[in-house]
């Protein structure tokens, strides 16, 4: 438990530093500004001087300017399901597959059929494969991932976390409801690109207006312990009720140990462990009682129309 407290303390510091800074956080942030300017200069130069690749098919890029927690994964899922409802076939999602135990280009699923385990796919691509009929490919080199998708018959690509890539694409940026306190890039701020890039994308979507999160509880118990490994885990707290007896957060994408979870369950006198879908898929086979915190995104119909116009217009044009 002491080790867990250290992890929580580190996560609390990171979240406080970027979103709720105290005076000493601000001092540290300004001391780090030279490194932030170098980081920003590199990202701006890369954006300006990298030639745009044209893969000759519609690519919908779902990205953000901050370092995590804006809802890219559920938005990719919602977009894939939107295209499926409209009868658009051969949709492929291309993602990095962060923290996966595999290398190179890997096919996670093909037209709804899973090919890899969660450990080899990565938690987010595996979840996208589970919750859509789209094919999912992971690759550190996104260009190679897109080429593989084309070889497998892709007609539309959804590019997860794709803003930084210089491709011909529809650039969608998600703007979460909670913004970092300081408008700087890493390490002084939480941005990967300066906020003015929100004005340069094709669609800048604001959480709560252009897309909304919907949360529901499944398999509830009288006493649930929330255990999660997602970015900005504190954003889950507004959705919790009196049945949640504790909150334990790990670093984003962390894996779970059955023995440790069992110990946590006992120490909090909880009846079940409450997890998001992204977390619970990493606990398949655990002989523990689980409750599910289901997180979904709905997209404003006007935005859905623009996405469909891009895809359908690509082939008409």
C-alpha positions, 0 to 999 in steps of 0.5 A, a space after each residue: 500500500 505504501 508503494 500505491 500511495 507513492 503512485 497516487 502522490 505522483 499522479 496528484 502532483 502531475 494533475 495539480 501542476 497542470 490544472 490546479 497549480 499552486 504558487 510553487 508549481 507556477 514558479 517551477 513552470 516558469 523555470 521550465 519555460 526555455 525547454 517548453 519553447 524548444 519543444 514548441 519550436 520543434 513541433 511548429 517546424 515539423 508542422 510547417 516543413 513536413 510535406 503532406 502525404 496523400 494516401 488517396 483515400 479519406 482519412 479522419 484524424 481524431 486528435 487533441 492538443 493536450 497530452 491526454 484525457 480528451 476522449 479520443 478513444 470513445 470519439 473514434 468508436 463513435 465515429 466508426 459506429 456512425 459510418 457503419 450505421 450509414 452503410 459505409 464499409 471497410 472502415 479501418 482504425 489506425 492507432 499506435 497501440 501505446 504500451 502494447 507488448 508487440 512491435 511493428 504493424 499488427 492487425 488487432 481485428 479484421 472486420 469485427 473479428 479479433 486477432 490479438 490479445 489486449 496485451 499485444 494490441 494495447 488497451 485502447 485499440 483492443 477496446 476499439 476493436 471490441 466495440 466496433 465492426 471496424 478493422 483495427 491496426 496498430 503501428 508505431 509508424 502510422 504511414 505503414 499502418 495506413 498502407 497495411 490498411 489499404 492492402 487489406 481493402 480499407 475505404 476509410 481510415 480513422 486515424 487515432 491521435 493523428 493531428 501531428 501527422 502531415 497527411 491529407 486528411 480531415 483534421 478533428 481536434 477535441 477540446 475538453 471541458 477542462 483546459 490546462 491552466 497555463 497555455 504552454 507546451 510540455 514541460 511547463 504546460 500540458 499542451 503538445 501544440 500551442 492552443 492557437 492550433 485550435 483555429 487551424 484545424 478543420 473541425 474544433 469540437 468542444 466537449 459539452 457542445 459538439 460532443 458529450 460524454 455519457 456515463 452509466 453504471 452496470 453490475 452495481 454493488 452496495 460498495 464499489 471501489 473505483 480503480 482506474 488507469 486513465 489520464 486525468 482520472 479525477 474527471 470521473 469523480 463527478 459521475 460517482 455516487 455514495 456507493 463508491 467507497 474509494 478511488 484508486 488511480 494508476 498511471 494511464 495505460 497501466 496494467 493490473 495485478 489480480 492479487 493487488 486488486 484483491 488486497 485493495 478490495 479487502 482493505 476498502 471493505 468493498 463488494 466490487 471493483 468499479 472500472 471503465 471499459 478501458 481498464 476492465 479489458 485488462 482484467 479478463 480472467 480475474 476471479 474478482 467481482 467487477 462493476 462497470 463504469 461505461 463511458 460513451 460519447 455522442 456527437 452533435 448531428 451537425 458534426 456527424 453531417 460534416 464527417 459524412 459529407 467529407 467521406 461521401 464527398 471524397 468519392 463523389 469528387 
